[in-house]
Amino acid sequence: MSSGQTLAQMNLTCMWLAAILYGRVETLLGIVDVEHFCRNQLLLCATSFQLVMSTAHVILMFIQAMIAFTNTTIAATPDGANLYYAATGNYIFLAGQLIYIVNVNLSKIWRLYVIWNQNFKVCILPLIMWVAHCGMHHLLVAASSCEHDFHSYCFCCCHLASIFSYTFRVLSLSGWSLEMILNVTVTAGIVYRIWQTGQQTAALTSGGSFRYKGTIIMIVESGALIAACTCVIFCLWAAGNIAGLVGSNIAVQVTVSLQFLSIYKHDD
């Protein structure tokens, strides 16, 4: 591996960074206006859901590390921790990937739905893309789980494939391509709606000034950071660097952190 770290060491590093970002989320939650949450039920439900997903993801990472380094069967197997992290049939790995897909992508579509006055029509295309992404994920798991047999490692009772397999790599890159397109599409839809509302408001006021420039900049910044995060993951994995795949664990916490940071800026 080009980074000089083993797969298990990379996961430990990502777990440490994800825990730091999770702490940042908790800090932001402590300083935002609680009354603002209570007044807006949609905001309360959305942020609560993202916080639960973020917490679950951190817990899964710790459980995965505990199994990888303390399970007696894995410990007795040569290079057992690396093989455990590399197994795509690892149910904790699959749960973490599911949280990534739901928390990173579905939350964007929800924001688009709210900003367009709960108009479901504008969400049809992004939802189709999201379903396609989910289908890609399920196809990835189904295809890769039949590719190899690591039956000698009894810590998993099913046939496991490695994340280094060609099928896994191609399908995961396809999924991240869809994710980047989805992010750009949804961000553009949100920005356009805010711009449209600002133009209508400016036409009704005496000064004719545009009031939502700061909001648009904040939305674009958030979308750009998430897109940049996905792009880095994609480029690393496309170049054959396993750090790209492992880095998706950090992307979950980055997304939630940006959500709470946006709320904090709005309160200011």
C-alpha positions in Angstrom: 0.0 0.0 0.0 1.4 3.3 -1.1 0.8 5.1 2.2 3.0 2.7 4.2 0.1 1.8 6.5 -1.8 -1.5 6.6 -5.5 -1.6 6.0 -6.1 -2.1 9.7 -3.9 0.9 10.6 -5.7 3.1 8.1 -9.1 2.2 9.6 -7.8 3.0 13.1 -6.5 6.4 11.8 -9.9 7.1 10.2 -11.7 6.1 13.4 -9.6 8.6 15.3 -10.3 11.4 12.8 -14.0 10.5 12.6 -14.2 10.6 16.4 -12.7 14.1 16.4 -15.2 15.3 13.8 -18.0 13.7 15.9 -16.8 15.7 18.9 -17.0 18.8 16.7 -20.6 18.0 15.9 -21.5 17.6 19.6 -19.8 21.0 20.2 -21.8 22.7 17.5 -25.0 21.1 18.9 -24.2 22.6 22.3 -23.8 26.2 21.0 -26.7 26.5 18.5 -30.0 28.1 19.5 -32.0 25.3 21.1 -35.2 27.4 20.8 -34.7 27.6 17.1 -34.7 23.8 16.9 -37.9 23.6 19.0 -39.7 26.1 16.8 -38.9 24.3 13.6 -40.1 20.7 13.7 -38.7 19.8 10.3 -35.3 21.0 11.3 -35.5 19.2 14.6 -36.4 15.9 13.0 -33.7 16.2 10.3 -30.9 17.1 12.6 -31.9 14.5 15.1 -31.9 11.8 12.4 -28.5 12.9 11.2 -27.1 12.9 14.7 -28.4 9.4 15.4 -26.8 8.2 12.1 -23.6 9.9 13.0 -23.5 8.4 16.5 -24.4 4.9 15.1 -21.6 5.2 12.6 -19.0 6.0 15.2 -20.2 3.2 17.4 -20.0 0.7 14.4 -16.4 1.9 13.8 -15.4 1.1 17.4 -17.2 -2.2 17.3 -15.4 -3.1 14.1 -12.0 -2.2 15.6 -12.8 -4.2 18.8 -13.6 -7.3 16.7 -10.7 -6.9 14.4 -8.1 -6.6 17.2 -9.6 -8.6 20.1 -11.4 -11.5 18.5 -9.4 -14.7 19.3 -10.0 -16.3 15.9 -8.9 -13.2 14.0 -5.9 -12.7 16.2 -4.8 -16.3 15.6 -5.0 -15.8 11.8 -2.0 -14.4 10.1 -2.8 -10.8 9.0 -6.3 -11.4 10.4 -7.2 -7.8 11.2 -6.4 -6.7 7.6 -8.4 -9.6 6.2 -11.3 -8.8 8.4 -11.4 -5.1 7.2 -11.0 -6.2 3.6 -14.0 -8.6 3.7 -17.0 -7.0 1.9 -19.4 -9.5 3.6 -18.5 -8.1 7.0 -21.9 -7.0 8.3 -20.6 -4.1 10.2 -18.8 -2.9 7.1 -22.1 -3.1 5.2 -24.0 -1.3 7.9 -21.4 1.5 7.8 -21.7 1.8 4.0 -25.5 1.9 4.3 -25.3 4.8 6.8 -22.9 6.6 4.4 -25.4 6.3 1.5 -28.4 7.4 3.6 -26.8 10.1 5.7 -24.7 11.7 2.9 -27.1 11.6 0.0 -30.7 11.4 1.3 -30.1 14.4 3.6 -29.3 16.5 0.5 -32.5 15.5 -1.2 -34.5 16.3 1.9 -33.1 19.8 1.9 -34.1 20.2 -1.7 -37.6 19.0 -0.9 -37.9 21.5 2.0 -36.5 24.5 0.1 -38.9 24.0 -2.8 -41.9 24.2 -0.4 -42.2 20.4 -0.1 -42.6 20.0 -3.8 -42.0 16.4 -4.5 -41.7 16.8 -8.3 -38.3 18.5 -8.1 -37.0 15.5 -6.1 -37.9 12.9 -8.6 -34.7 13.0 -10.6 -32.4 13.1 -7.5 -34.4 10.3 -6.0 -34.0 8.2 -9.1 -30.2 8.8 -8.9 -30.2 8.0 -5.2 -32.1 4.7 -5.8 -29.6 3.9 -8.6 -26.8 4.5 -6.2 -28.4 2.2 -3.6 -29.0 -0.4 -6.3 -25.3 -0.1 -7.3 -24.4 -0.7 -3.6 -26.6 -3.8 -3.4 -25.3 -5.1 -6.7 -21.8 -4.6 -5.5 -22.4 -6.6 -2.3 -24.2 -9.4 -4.1 -21.7 -9.7 -6.9 -18.6 -9.5 -4.7 -19.9 -11.9 -2.1 -19.9 -14.7 -4.7 -16.5 -13.9 -6.1 -14.2 -15.5 -3.5 -14.5 -17.9 -0.6 -12.7 -17.0 2.6 -14.4 -19.9 4.4 -11.3 -20.6 6.5 -12.0 -17.5 8.6 -14.8 -18.6 10.7 -15.4 -15.1 12.2 -17.8 -14.7 9.3 -20.2 -17.4 8.3 -20.8 -16.3 4.7 -18.7 -16.2 1.6 -16.7 -13.0 1.6 -15.0 -11.1 -1.2 -12.1 -8.7 -0.8 -12.5 -4.9 -1.3 -9.5 -5.3 -3.6 -11.5 -7.3 -6.1 -12.1 -5.8 -9.6 -15.9 -6.0 -9.3 -15.9 -4.1 -6.0 -13.7 -1.4 -7.4 -15.6 -0.8 -10.6 -19.0 -0.8 -8.9 -17.8 1.5 -6.0 -16.3 4.0 -8.5 -19.6 4.0 -10.5 -21.5 4.6 -7.3 -19.3 7.6 -6.3 -19.6 9.0 -9.8 -23.4 9.0 -9.3 -23.0 10.6 -5.9 -20.9 13.5 -7.3 -23.5 14.1 -10.0 -26.3 13.9 -7.4 -24.5 16.4 -5.1 -24.0 19.0 -7.9 -27.6 18.6 -9.1 -29.2 19.0 -5.7 -26.9 21.9 -4.7 -27.7 23.7 -8.0 -31.4 23.1 -7.3 -31.2 24.6 -3.8 -29.1 27.6 -4.9 -31.5 28.3 -7.8 -34.5 28.3 -5.5 -32.9 30.6 -3.1 -31.8 33.0 -5.9 -35.3 32.9 -7.3 -36.8 33.8 -3.9 -34.3 36.6 -3.5 -35.1 38.1 -6.8 -38.9 38.0 -6.0 -38.2 39.6 -2.6 -36.0 42.3 -4.0 -38.7 43.2 -6.5 -41.2 43.8 -3.6 -38.9 45.9 -1.5 -38.2 49.6 -1.9 -34.4 49.2 -2.0 -34.5 46.3 -4.4 -31.5 44.7 -2.7 -30.8 41.0 -2.8 -31.0 39.6 0.7 -29.8 36.0 0.3 -26.3 36.3 -1.0 -24.8 35.0 2.3 -27.2 32.0 2.3 -26.3 31.1 -1.3 -22.6 31.3 -0.5 -23.1 29.1 2.6 -25.0 26.5 0.6 -22.4 26.5 -2.2 -19.6 26.2 0.3 -21.2 23.2 1.9 -22.0 21.5 -1.4 -18.4 22.2 -2.6 -16.8 20.7 0.5 -18.9 17.6 0.3 -18.2 17.3 -3.5 -14.5 17.8 -2.8 -14.5 15.1 -0.2 -16.2 12.7 -2.6 -13.9 13.7 -5.4 -10.8 13.0 -3.2 -12.2 9.6 -2.3 -13.0 8.8 -5.9 -9.6 9.9 -7.2 -7.7 7.9 -4.5 -9.7 4.8 -5.1 -9.4 5.2 -8.9 -5.7 5.4 -8.5 -5.7 2.1 -6.6 -5.1 3.7 -3.2 -7.1 2.0 -0.5 -7.1 5.2 1.5 -10.0 6.4 -0.7 -12.3 3.7 0.4 -11.4 3.9 4.0 -11.8 7.7 3.9 -15.6 7.3 3.3 -15.8 6.7 7.1 -14.7 10.3 7.5 -17.1 11.6 4.9 -20.1 10.7 7.0 -18.9 12.9 9.9 -17.9 15.7 7.5 -21.4 15.8 6.1 -23.1 16.0 9.6 -20.5 18.5 10.8 -21.3 20.8 7.8 -25.0 20.5 8.5 -24.6 21.7 12.1 -22.1 24.4 11.0 -24.7 25.8 8.6 -27.3 26.0 11.4 -24.8 27.7 13.6 -24.0 30.3 10.9 -27.7 30.8 10.4 -28.2 31.5 14.1 -25.4 34.1 14.0 
